[in-house]
């Protein structure tokens, strides 16, 4: 353990807890970004991000990538394709209702 670790109060026992907290935060990161977590879980992840710079960095990266993908996927399908898909959906829906 370095002198920096001891001055911040992180010892070997807390490192294992931090790893668990980080793993838990990272596994629920996309749900957090999409605001799909219950309030208590959302608050727990927010607290962790407030205290953990590495996880905050990963959160910022994931949020940025998600925003870039969303902007890149804003094209609308050609009208002819949209109409073919809608016809197919109606056909499947009709077959499902009559079976």
C-alpha positions, 0 to 999 in steps of 0.5 A: 500500500502506498502512502497515498492509499493510507492518507485517503483511508483505503486499505486492503479490506476496502479495496475488495469492497470498492471492486465489488461496488465498481463491478455492481455499478458497471454492470448496471451502467446502461440502465443508469444512463437510460434512467431505467433503475428504481430510485434507490438503485439510481441513487446508489449508482449516483453516489458511487459515481460521485466517489469513484473517478475511474467509474465516472470516467467509464460512465462519461465514455459510455454516455458519449458513445450512446449520444454519438450512436443516437445522432448517427441513427437519425436517418429515416428509412425510405418510404417504400421500405416503410410501406413494405414493412407495414404491409408485412406487419399487418399480414402477420398480425392478421394471420395471428388473429385468425389462427 
